Amino acid sequence: MDDKSGRIEIASRSITHKAKPILPKFVRVLNYGSKLVIKADSSLYQKGMSYVLTYYDDFGMPIPNQVKDRLANTKIPEFLEKVHEAALYLGTTGKLYVPYPEPPAKKRSS
């Protein structure tokens, strides 16, 4: 985030972690990356922004174009709606938005 230029950049990429091993019964996207650049029209603290979202992924298996198109036409708008909700929440509460809170810890049996 850069107040002077009025830009916010958010980047994500795929990673591996020993706590989440690759399992043959699940399809995992091994190569993924995205970058969201948000540019304020005047100030980050005023209404009015533009954004660009770029991404790439490699599912590692052939997926029909119809399926890819459906995902691109539904999931990207859903993601941007969540980004918008998070921005509104942050703007009104000053708190970060957590759309999917961690489930409560399981109780130990004695």
Backbone as numpy.savetxt, mean C-alpha at the origin, in Angstrom:
# Nx Ny Nz CAx CAy CAz Cx Cy Cz
9.15 12.62 3.14 8.29 13.79 3.14 9.20 15.02 3.14
8.90 15.96 2.26 9.69 17.17 2.15 8.76 18.37 2.12
8.72 19.11 3.21 7.84 20.28 3.30 8.18 21.35 2.27
9.48 21.53 1.98 9.89 22.58 1.04 9.34 22.32 -0.35
9.49 21.09 -0.84 9.03 20.79 -2.20 7.56 20.39 -2.23
6.98 20.11 -1.05 5.58 19.69 -1.00 5.37 18.29 -1.53
6.39 17.43 -1.36 6.30 16.06 -1.90 6.37 15.03 -0.78
5.65 13.96 -1.02 5.74 12.77 -0.17 5.99 11.61 -1.11
6.96 10.77 -0.78 7.23 9.58 -1.58 7.16 8.36 -0.68
6.40 7.37 -1.14 6.26 6.12 -0.41 6.65 5.00 -1.35
7.65 4.23 -0.94 8.13 3.12 -1.77 7.94 1.81 -1.01
7.62 0.76 -1.73 7.53 -0.56 -1.12 8.11 -1.58 -2.08
8.54 -2.69 -1.52 9.11 -3.75 -2.34 8.90 -5.07 -1.63
9.07 -6.13 -2.37 8.95 -7.46 -1.80 10.20 -7.77 -0.99
10.02 -8.55 0.05 11.14 -9.00 0.87 10.91 -10.46 1.25
11.90 -11.06 1.82 11.74 -12.38 2.41 12.05 -12.25 3.89
11.44 -13.13 4.67 11.66 -13.10 6.12 11.53 -14.51 6.65
12.42 -14.88 7.56 12.42 -16.25 8.07 11.13 -16.59 8.82
10.42 -15.59 9.31 9.16 -15.85 10.02 8.03 -16.21 9.05
8.21 -15.91 7.77 7.20 -16.21 6.75 7.85 -16.96 5.60
8.14 -18.23 5.81 8.82 -18.99 4.76 7.94 -19.21 3.53
8.58 -19.47 2.41 7.87 -19.77 1.17 7.32 -21.19 1.29
6.02 -21.34 1.09 5.37 -22.64 1.18 4.77 -23.00 -0.16
4.91 -24.26 -0.58 4.42 -24.65 -1.91 2.90 -24.54 -2.06
2.14 -24.57 -0.98 0.68 -24.51 -1.10 0.16 -23.09 -1.32
1.05 -22.08 -1.24 0.65 -20.69 -1.45 1.42 -20.10 -2.63
0.77 -19.18 -3.34 1.45 -18.44 -4.40 1.99 -17.17 -3.76
3.27 -16.94 -3.95 3.88 -15.74 -3.39 4.48 -14.92 -4.52
4.24 -13.63 -4.48 4.85 -12.73 -5.44 6.25 -12.42 -4.92
7.25 -12.93 -5.61 8.63 -12.76 -5.15 9.23 -11.42 -5.56
8.78 -10.88 -6.66 9.30 -9.61 -7.15 8.16 -8.61 -7.26
8.19 -7.61 -6.41 7.16 -6.58 -6.39 7.81 -5.28 -5.97
7.36 -4.21 -6.52 7.81 -2.90 -6.09 6.79 -1.85 -6.48
6.69 -0.81 -5.68 5.80 0.29 -6.04 6.36 1.59 -5.48
5.93 2.67 -6.09 6.31 4.00 -5.61 5.12 4.92 -5.79
4.74 5.57 -4.71 3.66 6.54 -4.73 4.29 7.90 -4.46
4.10 8.83 -5.39 4.61 10.19 -5.23 3.40 11.12 -5.15
3.34 11.87 -4.07 2.24 12.82 -3.84 2.85 14.21 -3.86
2.26 15.10 -4.63 2.76 16.47 -4.75 1.63 17.42 -4.38
1.88 18.22 -3.38 0.88 19.20 -2.95 0.77 20.32 -3.97
-0.46 20.78 -4.21 -0.65 21.91 -5.12 0.00 23.18 -4.58
-0.14 23.40 -3.27 0.50 24.58 -2.67 1.31 24.21 -1.43
0.72 23.47 -0.50 1.38 23.08 0.73 0.85 21.72 1.16
1.68 20.96 1.85 1.23 19.66 2.34 0.12 19.79 3.36
-0.05 20.98 3.89 -1.04 21.19 4.95 -2.29 21.90 4.44
-2.41 21.99 3.12 -3.58 22.59 2.49 -4.25 21.55 1.60
-5.50 21.78 1.27 -6.20 20.88 0.36 -5.62 21.00 -1.04
-5.65 19.90 -1.77 -5.22 19.89 -3.16 -3.89 19.20 -3.36
-3.95 18.01 -3.92 -2.74 17.25 -4.19 -2.91 16.45 -5.46
-1.78 16.12 -6.09 -1.75 15.22 -7.24 -0.89 14.04 -6.85
-1.09 12.92 -7.50 -0.27 11.75 -7.19 -0.02 10.91 -8.43
1.04 10.13 -8.35 1.37 9.15 -9.38 1.74 7.87 -8.65
1.16 6.77 -9.09 1.48 5.47 -8.52 2.04 4.59 -9.64
3.23 4.07 -9.42 3.81 3.12 -10.37 4.13 1.84 -9.61
4.01 0.73 -10.30 4.33 -0.54 -9.65 4.70 -1.57 -10.70
5.34 -2.61 -10.21 5.61 -3.77 -11.05 5.48 -5.00 -10.17
5.19 -6.11 -10.77 5.17 -7.36 -10.04 5.40 -8.51 -11.00
5.79 -9.61 -10.44 5.99 -10.83 -11.20 5.42 -11.97 -10.36
4.27 -12.45 -10.77 3.59 -13.51 -10.03 4.33 -14.84 -10.13
5.23 -14.96 -11.10 5.97 -16.19 -11.26 5.17 -17.30 -11.90
4.02 -16.95 -12.43 3.19 -17.93 -13.12 2.30 -17.19 -14.11
1.89 -17.85 -15.17 1.03 -17.16 -16.14 -0.36 -16.88 -15.54
-0.79 -15.66 -15.71 -2.12 -15.26 -15.26 -2.83 -14.64 -16.46
-4.05 -15.11 -16.73 -4.78 -14.57 -17.89 -4.96 -13.05 -17.79
-4.91 -12.39 -18.92 -5.07 -10.94 -18.95 -6.37 -10.48 -18.33
-7.43 -11.26 -18.48 -8.72 -10.88 -17.87 -8.58 -10.76 -16.36
-7.87 -11.70 -15.76 -7.69 -11.67 -14.31 -6.84 -10.47 -13.91
-5.75 -10.24 -14.63 -4.89 -9.09 -14.34 -5.67 -7.78 -14.48
-6.47 -7.67 -15.54 -7.26 -6.46 -15.75 -8.25 -6.24 -14.61
-8.89 -7.31 -14.19 -9.86 -7.19 -13.10 -9.18 -6.73 -11.82
-8.03 -7.31 -11.53 -7.29 -6.89 -10.33 -6.88 -5.43 -10.44
-6.35 -5.05 -11.59 -5.90 -3.66 -11.77 -7.07 -2.68 -11.69
-8.23 -3.09 -12.15 -9.38 -2.18 -12.17 -10.14 -2.16 -10.85
-9.87 -3.10 -9.94 -10.56 -3.09 -8.65 -9.62 -2.84 -7.49
-8.48 -3.50 -7.46 -7.59 -3.41 -6.29 -6.85 -2.08 -6.22
-6.43 -1.54 -7.35 -5.75 -0.25 -7.31 -6.69 0.85 -6.82
-7.92 0.94 -7.35 -8.84 1.94 -6.80 -9.14 1.71 -5.31
-9.24 0.45 -4.89 -9.46 0.18 -3.46 -8.28 0.67 -2.63
-7.06 0.41 -3.12 -5.87 0.88 -2.42 -5.87 2.40 -2.30
-6.17 3.09 -3.38 -6.17 4.55 -3.36 -7.27 5.09 -2.45
-8.39 4.41 -2.38 -9.45 4.80 -1.45 -8.95 4.69 -0.01
-8.20 3.63 0.29 -7.64 3.47 1.64 -6.60 4.55 1.93
-5.79 4.91 0.92 -4.84 6.00 1.10 -5.59 7.30 1.41
-6.69 7.54 0.70 -7.50 8.73 0.93 -8.09 8.73 2.33
-8.64 7.60 2.75 -9.21 7.48 4.11 -8.14 7.75 5.16
-6.94 7.20 4.94 -5.85 7.40 5.89 -5.45 8.87 5.97
-5.43 9.54 4.82 -5.09 10.96 4.80 -6.14 11.79 5.54
-7.41 11.47 5.32 -8.48 12.18 6.03 -8.39 11.95 7.53
-8.14 10.70 7.91 -8.04 10.36 9.33 -6.88 11.10 9.97
-5.72 11.10 9.30 -4.55 11.81 9.82 -4.84 13.30 9.94
-5.52 13.85 8.93 -5.82 15.28 8.94 -6.77 15.70 10.04
-7.71 14.82 10.40 -8.69 15.20 11.42 -8.27 14.80 12.83
-7.47 13.74 12.96 -7.11 13.26 14.30 -5.65 13.48 14.66
-4.81 13.65 13.64 -3.38 13.75 13.89 -2.73 12.41 14.19
-3.51 11.33 14.03 -3.01 9.98 14.31 -2.90 9.18 13.03
-1.97 8.22 13.03 -1.86 7.32 11.88 -3.05 6.39 11.84
-3.48 6.08 10.65 -4.64 5.22 10.41 -4.17 3.79 10.28
-4.78 2.88 11.02 -4.44 1.46 10.93 -5.71 0.72 10.49
-5.84 0.45 9.17 -7.08 -0.16 8.69 -7.27 -1.59 9.13
-6.19 -2.29 9.40 -6.29 -3.69 9.81 -5.50 -3.88 11.10
-6.12 -3.61 12.25 -5.37 -3.76 13.51 -4.96 -5.21 13.72
-3.90 -5.38 14.48 -3.44 -6.73 14.81 -4.53 -7.44 15.62
-4.72 -8.72 15.36 -5.72 -9.46 16.15 -5.26 -9.54 17.60
-6.22 -9.66 18.52 -5.82 -9.76 19.94 -4.98 -11.01 20.16
-4.09 -10.92 21.14 -3.23 -12.07 21.47 -4.08 -13.21 22.00
-3.68 -14.41 21.63 -4.41 -15.58 22.10 -4.12 -15.79 23.59
-5.17 -16.21 24.32 -5.01 -16.48 25.74 -4.29 -17.81 25.92
-3.41 -17.82 26.88 -2.70 -19.06 27.20 -3.59 -19.96 28.06
-3.53 -21.23 27.78 -4.28 -22.14 28.64 -3.36 -22.61 29.75
-3.93 -22.75 30.95 -3.08 -23.11 32.10 -2.91 -24.59 32.25
